[in-house]
Amino acid sequence: MIQLLLQQQYLLFVLIAVALIFSLTFHEFGHGKVASLIGDDTAKRAGRLTLNPIPHIDPLGLLMVLAIGIGYAKPVPTDPRKFRTRWGTLLVAAAGPGMNLLLAIITINLYALGIKAGWGLFQTEVAYFFFTYLALINMLLMLFNLLPIGPLDGSYILPYALPREMALKYLQVNQRYGTYALLGLIALNFLGVPVFQTIWKIGEFMLGIILLV
């Protein structure tokens, strides 16, 4: 992201920053909304059941987004004791990536529809960059958050797919080493291992699958 500013690509910087903040906001809203639907009003009482990005912004996470294009929002607070189903943790965890997938589907198909219909707003270069990056960023967020390491959503989803003993062992290992594994993965990317580039390419491939128009 900083490179865009150094290259004086200010408009592209703003478009990507808006797309990232928008996507992170919907991701966290998805967690809170599903938690609310299954009986937990913690997010609502904390003022987090909103699409206003301000309550979801974490200052350090936002700084990371603007500096390196990788960041995070404040995790939505939940209380699993209030869930009305034993699948509550799975549903809430899956809601964030699910929201990103939904946004990607809507974004890429709306843009394709606008192009085919000849709507003037969609014929500009700005529209191309915004809708394309918004769709790809949401695919990237979905895929990245499904990784079963550290505090990512995938670490709450995977135990439901494992036998009980294996799930308990996984939870213990992830609790102890998961965050280090996540940081190591990020470090590898900056050392030249194409971690995020690979996820990005998978996202581009999946956009072709979800393109329905």
C-alpha positions in Angstrom: 0.0 0.0 0.0 2.8 2.4 0.8 4.3 1.7 -2.6 1.1 3.1 -4.2 1.7 6.4 -2.4 5.4 6.5 -3.3 4.3 5.9 -6.9 1.7 8.7 -6.6 -1.2 6.4 -7.3 -3.3 8.1 -4.8 -6.7 7.2 -6.2 -5.8 3.5 -6.3 -4.6 3.7 -2.7 -7.9 5.3 -1.6 -10.0 2.7 -3.6 -8.1 -0.3 -2.1 -8.2 1.2 1.5 -12.0 1.8 1.2 -12.5 -1.7 -0.1 -10.5 -3.2 2.7 -12.3 -1.3 5.4 -15.6 -2.1 3.9 -14.8 -5.8 3.7 -13.5 -6.0 7.2 -16.6 -4.2 8.5 -18.9 -6.7 6.8 -16.8 -9.6 8.0 -17.2 -8.5 11.7 -20.8 -7.6 11.2 -21.4 -11.2 9.9 -20.0 -12.7 13.1 -22.1 -10.4 15.3 -25.3 -10.9 13.4 -25.2 -14.6 13.4 -24.4 -14.6 17.1 -27.4 -12.4 17.7 -29.6 -14.7 15.7 -28.7 -17.7 17.9 -29.2 -16.0 21.2 -26.1 -13.9 22.0 -26.7 -10.2 22.3 -23.1 -9.4 23.4 -22.2 -7.7 20.1 -25.4 -5.7 20.0 -24.9 -4.4 23.6 -21.3 -3.5 22.6 -22.5 -1.4 19.7 -20.9 -3.8 17.2 -24.0 -4.9 15.4 -23.6 -2.2 12.8 -22.2 -1.6 9.3 -20.7 1.6 10.4 -16.9 0.9 10.2 -15.9 3.2 13.0 -16.8 0.8 15.9 -15.0 -2.1 14.2 -11.8 -0.2 13.5 -8.7 -1.3 15.5 -6.1 1.6 15.2 -3.1 -0.8 14.8 -5.0 -3.0 12.5 -6.1 0.0 10.3 -2.5 1.3 10.3 -1.3 -2.1 9.1 -4.0 -2.1 6.3 -2.9 1.4 5.1 0.8 0.6 5.4 1.2 -3.0 4.1 -2.3 -4.0 2.9 -2.7 -6.6 5.6 -4.6 -5.8 8.8 -7.5 -6.6 11.0 -10.6 -5.2 12.7 -11.6 -5.5 16.3 -13.0 -9.0 16.9 -16.7 -8.9 17.7 -17.3 -10.0 21.3 -19.4 -13.1 21.8 -20.5 -15.2 24.7 -20.8 -18.9 23.6 -22.7 -19.7 26.8 -25.7 -17.8 25.3 -25.7 -19.8 22.1 -29.0 -21.7 21.6 -27.2 -24.5 19.6 -24.1 -26.6 20.1 -23.2 -25.6 16.6 -23.0 -21.9 17.7 -19.2 -21.5 17.6 -19.1 -23.0 14.1 -21.9 -20.8 12.8 -20.5 -17.6 14.2 -17.0 -18.4 13.0 -18.2 -19.3 9.5 -20.3 -16.1 9.3 -17.4 -13.8 8.7 -15.9 -15.7 5.7 -19.4 -16.4 4.5 -20.1 -12.6 4.5 -17.0 -12.0 2.5 -18.0 -14.7 -0.1 -21.5 -13.1 -0.4 -19.9 -9.7 -0.9 -17.6 -11.1 -3.6 -20.5 -12.8 -5.4 -22.6 -9.6 -5.3 -19.7 -7.3 -6.3 -18.4 -9.2 -9.3 -21.9 -10.0 -10.7 -23.1 -6.4 -10.2 -20.1 -5.2 -12.1 -20.5 -7.7 -14.9 -24.2 -6.8 -15.1 -23.4 -3.1 -15.3 -20.8 -3.7 -18.1 -23.3 -5.8 -20.1 -26.1 -3.3 -19.6 -23.9 -0.4 -20.7 -24.4 1.6 -17.5 -22.2 4.6 -17.6 -20.9 4.4 -14.0 -19.5 0.9 -14.7 -17.6 1.8 -17.8 -14.9 3.9 -16.1 -11.5 2.8 -15.0 -12.3 3.8 -11.4 -15.3 1.4 -11.4 -13.1 -1.4 -12.8 -10.5 -1.0 -10.1 -13.0 -0.6 -7.3 -15.3 -3.5 -8.1 -12.5 -5.8 -9.1 -10.4 -5.2 -6.0 -13.5 -5.3 -3.7 -14.4 -8.7 -5.0 -10.8 -10.0 -4.9 -10.2 -8.6 -1.4 -13.3 -10.4 -0.1 -12.1 -13.6 -1.7 -8.7 -13.2 -0.1 -10.3 -12.4 3.3 -12.5 -15.5 3.0 -9.7 -17.8 2.1 -7.2 -16.4 4.6 -9.6 -16.5 7.5 -10.5 -20.1 6.7 -6.9 -21.2 7.5 -7.1 -23.2 10.7 -4.3 -21.5 12.6 -4.0 -18.9 15.3 -7.1 -16.9 16.0 -8.4 -17.2 12.4 -12.0 -18.3 11.9 -10.8 -21.6 10.5 -9.4 -22.6 13.9 -13.0 -22.5 15.3 -14.4 -24.4 12.3 -11.9 -27.3 11.9 -12.6 -29.0 15.3 -16.2 -29.7 14.2 -14.8 -31.8 11.3 -12.5 -33.8 13.6 -13.1 -36.8 15.9 -13.5 -35.6 19.5 -10.0 -36.6 20.8 -8.3 -35.2 17.7 -10.3 -32.0 18.0 -9.2 -31.5 21.6 -5.6 -32.2 20.7 -5.8 -29.7 17.9 -7.3 -27.0 20.1 -4.5 -27.5 22.6 -1.8 -27.3 20.0 -3.3 -24.3 18.2 -3.8 -22.4 21.5 -0.1 -22.8 22.3 1.4 -22.4 18.8 -1.3 -21.1 16.5 -0.4 -17.5 16.8 3.2 -18.2 16.2 2.3 -20.2 13.1 0.2 -17.3 11.8 3.0 -14.8 12.3 5.4 -17.2 10.7 3.2 -17.5 7.7 3.1 -13.7 7.3 6.8 -13.5 7.8 7.4 -16.0 5.1 5.4 -13.9 2.7 7.5 -10.9 3.3 10.7 -13.0 2.9 9.6 -13.9 -0.6 7.5 -17.0 -0.2 4.4 -16.3 -2.3 1.8 -17.1 0.5 -0.6 -14.3 -0.2 0.1 -14.3 -3.9 -1.0 -17.9 -4.0 -4.2 -17.1 -2.0 -4.8 -14.2 -4.4 -4.5 -16.5 -7.4 -6.9 -19.0 -5.9 -9.3 -16.0 -5.3 -9.0 -14.9 -8.9 -9.8 -18.5 -10.0 -12.8 -18.6 -7.7 -14.2 -15.3 -9.1 -14.6 -17.1 -12.4 -16.6 -19.8 -10.7 -19.0 -17.3 -8.9 -19.5 -15.1 -12.0 -23.1 -15.8 -12.9 -24.0 -13.0 -15.2 
